[in-house]
Amino acid sequence: MTTTPYTCTRRRLTATLALATALALTATACGDDGGGAAGEKGGEGSGRGEIVFWDNNTAVRQDIWKEIIEDFEEENPDIDVKYVGVPAESVQSKYDTAIQGGGLPDVGGVGAAMLAGIAAQDALEPLDKRVEKSALGDELNPAMVDSVRAAGGGVDLYTVPTSASNGVLYYRTDLFESAGLEAPTTWKKFYEAADKLTDKSNNRFGYTIRGGEGSIAQALDAMYGQSGIGDFWDGDETTVNDPKNVAALKKYAALYKKATPSADLNNDFTKMVAQWDSGQIGMLSHNLGSYQDHVKALGEDKFRGLPNPTTEAGVRVQVSNPVDGLGLFKSSKHKKAAWKFIEFAASHESNSKWNESAGAIPANTKAAKDPWVKEAEPTKLAAEALDDGSLKIVQLPYYLPDWNTISKAENEPDFQKVLLGKMSAKDFLDSLAEQLNEAQAEWKQQSR
């Protein structure tokens, strides 16, 4: 068999995972960040004392988490929550390091995209029995529960879902009106607007594209949205390099520097959002999480947020956005107190408060009925599109332990090459498909 660079990489990843698991099973607890290493059983504790919580996106949600923690400590004076903010781009590596050497928190933000890799290393406590005995058992959105269960391997529930944040196409209504453009409800109208709103001599652009950290998921969303393909797999082979997807990605990537700022090449979501909020850029693809940032920067009258545009045939396709959640780490020595915090954070009032701040869809079904959900238009439209069946969701394979590595470190640099014209869309997607097909085959083999 021919050994490709990716085969070598996969072998290194497998060896690394095996080493990490071995270390996790033998390491003793260390550090002052909370629990020990993966595989340690920890303990229930007294239900009092200090617990450590890692926020998996400190850049944008620190203030609301601190407010929820303050509410929790007021209601539970015998429990202190030590907040540790971790930037989204480094949280995976921080968890992996702690899994190998100790210092895991008691509670941590664990979204579906990283769940499989962490669960595979035996770091998380199964939560089914705790949820069943809790009021949360009747309050959590079943679809979100199914999503995180599937991401964790399909058997145990390893994280309590807190929110979902569907993709949104934000557009500047004032700029569209001045240019005499219709809302970008179809991909044809999207590309027309991107071209017409661009005036490089005056530093105005029709669109801002994500070329830095987190670029792959956004590119896949635009690609499947245009092609209309509704499934990620065709049997055991991925559809990412279907000719329709190749053509769609080629057209999308061609926007770079033609209708977007050159700085987009390295922009992650925080830089991209800040650039859109402060400049003269017509459209931005992100998710519900940045809605409140746009309101603060622009006011509600200068922009709107719509679900993905439709094809000319009226088909609306969007890739799944990972459900976020809270995990209880197996090595925690304070599980009783840590679970109280998870219950509180996922309860009606706290979940509503957090999601209103984030502009996301609440996992708590009672919170999802609160008035603010209908008042925040992008959240309302996203929820309606999910409920009325008009939206096809392409389920990304979060269950693959290597998904986060494949969709980030392995391919973000190559996507930048596509934007720069140094790599073709076909070569990029063929390489991505090879990696995904191999990861899928390996996962199926291990699942037997």
Protein Blocks (a to p, Z undefined) as FASTA:
>chain_A
ZZdfklmmmmmmmmmmmmmmmmmmmpccedjebpadehiabjnbjoiajdddddfblklm
mmmmmmmmmmmmmmmmmbccddddddfklmmmmmmmmmmngoiafbdcddfklmmmmmmn
opaccfklmmmmpmklmmccfklmmmmmmmnnopaccbdcfbdcdddddddfklmmmnop
acdfbfklmmmmmmmmpcfknopafbdcdfbghklmmmmmmmmmmnopabfbghjacfkl
gfklmmmmmmmmmmgoklpcfklmmmcfklmmmmmmmmccfbdcddfklmmmmmmmnopm
lpccddddddfkopacddddddddddddfklcblmmmmmmmmmmmmmklmmmmmmmnopa
cfblklmmpmklmmmmmlmmmmmmmmnopaccdddffklmklmmmmmmmmmmmmmmmmno
pacfklmmmmmmmmmmmmmmmmmmmmZZ
